[in-house]
Amino acid sequence: MNRRELLILPVALLSSAAPAAAQPRFDPSPQDRADLARIEAYLDTLRTLKAHFLQVAPNGSISQGTAWLDRPGRMRFQYDPPSPLLLVAGHGLVVFQDKALNQTSNIPVGQTPLGILLADHVKLQGDVTVTAMQRLPGQIQVSLIRTASPGDGTLTLIFADNPLTLRQWTVLDAQRQETRVTLYNVETGGKFDQKLFELVDPRFFQPNQR
């Protein structure tokens, strides 16, 4: 596995330095605006979440584990054995650790696509730009970029409808590499031990290693 693949694997949270392609203008219909308002309200009230995840990386490799989300700013992806990978978001950083390689990478959470989801208040306008929406039977998809830094990547959130529930997301980086994460057995509204979101073992932590 090369260094770029290593950085892409953890849910494609780490940003790419390549320039972003021009984004087509999205002109929302009245139905789009109504659905965006519902999605924004749902995400803004989604404070905690625990789920099993299945991740498909750009190279086709599949991994599984347990995900915890505790907004604002905290997340943990615990990969099932024998995977040596761990991803933790907390204290303003996203930290990715590979114990097998004794390597750690980190980046400010505000420079990652999923930082949109981890914000204290989710607003699908202003700092965030909606680039596309799609409706399938029982499903709504919405694609987002950071308005000021589209090169950070495109985040597409996929919801089951009636009731509205987050089920999947994909991240597309500037090289058009896609990582997909699907959530199963989703539980919301719990309280988590905050030690879950502490930065990884300092013996492996080397700040700003990219």
N, C-alpha and C positions, 0 to 999 in steps of 0.2 A: 504494500500500500504506500503510495507516495504522500508527500506532505499535504497536497491539496485535497486528496481523498480523505485524509485524516480530519481536516478542518470541515469538510462537507458533512461527514457522517453524523455529527450530533444535531440532527434535525435542521441542518443547514442554517443554524443561527448566526454563524460568523459571516460578516459582510465581505463582499468582494471589492477589490480595488479597481476593477475594470469599469469603463464608462457605461452608463445605462443607455439602452435603446430608447428612442422616442416613444412615448406612450400615446396611444390613440385617445382622443377626447371621448369621455363617457358623458352622454347626455341622458340623464335619468328621466324615465317616464313617471307619471303620477303613481303607478303601481310600484316602481322601483323606490321612489321616495318613501312610500308607506312601509315597504319591507325594510328599507334601511333604518327607518325610525324604530321598527320592532327589533331589529338586530342590535342596534346601538343600545336600546333600553335593556335587552337581555344580557349583552356582554357587560354592561356597566353594573348590573346586579350580580354577576357571576363572580363571587369573591373567592371561593375555594372550590377545588375540583380534584378528585382522585380517580384514576382510570388505568386500566391495562392498555398498553399501546403496542401497535405493530408498525414498524418503520421500514420503508423501502427507500434505500439510498440511490443516488444517481447511477451507481455501478450495478444496480439490481440486487445487491445484498439485502437480506431481510434480518431484522433483529426485533426483539420484543422486550418488554419490561413493564415497570409501573411508573406512572407519572403523577406528580403532585403539583398543583398550581395554587398559590396563595397570593392574591393581588392585594396591594401593588408590589410588583417587582420580584416575586419569589416563585421559583419553580425548581423541580428536581426530576430528572429522568434517570431512573435506576434500571440499568440494563440487566436482563437475566443472565446468570452464569451459563456458559463459561466466558461471556463477554467481559473484557476488562474495562469497559467504558462507563463513565459517569459524567453527567452534566448537572450543574447546579447554578441557578441564578439567585443572587442575593447581594446585598450591600452595593448595588449599582453595577455589578459585573455578571457576565455569563462566563462560567469557568468550565472547561471541558478537560477531562482527565483520562488518559490511557495508562493504566498501571502497568500493563505488559511492556510498554515502551518507555515507562517512567517519564512521560511527557505531559505537560499541562499547557493549555492555551487559554487566553482570556480576552474579553473585549467588553467595553461598556454596554450595558443592556440597551441603552438608548440608541445604539448604532446597529441593532439587530432587527430583522423584520418582526420577530415575535415580541419585541419590545412594545409594539402597538397593542398586543393583547395583555401585556403585563402592566400597562399604565394604570394609574389610580382611577382615572375616569376615561372611558373609551369614547372618543368622538370621531365619527367617520366623516370629518370635514376639517378644514383648516390645516392642521399639521399632518393630517392623513388625507390622501386622495383616493377615491374609489375609481378604479380603472375599468371594471367590468362587473356585470351581474348575469347570472344564468339561473333559470328555473328548470328543474326536472321533476317528474312526478314524486311528490313528497320530499323535495329537496330544494334548497336555495344555496347558491354559491356567490360569494362576493370577493373580488380581488382588490387588494389595497397596496399602496406604496406610501412611503414617507414623502411628503410634498417637497421638502427641502433636500432630500437625499435619495432619489429614486434608485441610485446605484446600489443601495443596501439590499435590494431584492424586492420581489413581489410576493406577498402573502395572500393566499387564497383560503378563505374559511368556508367550510362546507357544513351546512346545518340540515338536520332533519326538521321537517315542518309539522306543526300541529301535534304536539307542542314543539316550539322552536328549541332545538338542542344542538350544541356543538358536537360534531361527530368526527371531523377530519380537517386537516389543513395540509396545504402543500406550500413549499417555498421554492421559488424559481430564482436562481441567481443570475448575475449579469452574463454568464457564459451559457445560459439556458439549461443549466443543470437543475433537475428537479428532485426534491426529497419529499416524500409523502408520509404522513403520520395519521393513522386511524385509531380512534379511541373506542374501547369496549368497556362494558361494565362500569359506566360512568356514575360516580357518586358526587353530589354537590352539597354544599352547606356544612361540611364538617369542620373540625378544628384540628390542626396538625401541630405536632411537636416542632418548634422552630429550629431545633437542631438539624432537621432535615435540610434546611436551606443555608446552613453554615458552609463556608467555603471548604473545599476539599482538603484532605490531609496536607498540612504545610510541608511535610517532607517531600511532597511531589510538586509543590506550588512554586513556580518561578515567574514572578510578575512580568507581564507584557511580552511573554514568549509567544510568537505568532508563527 
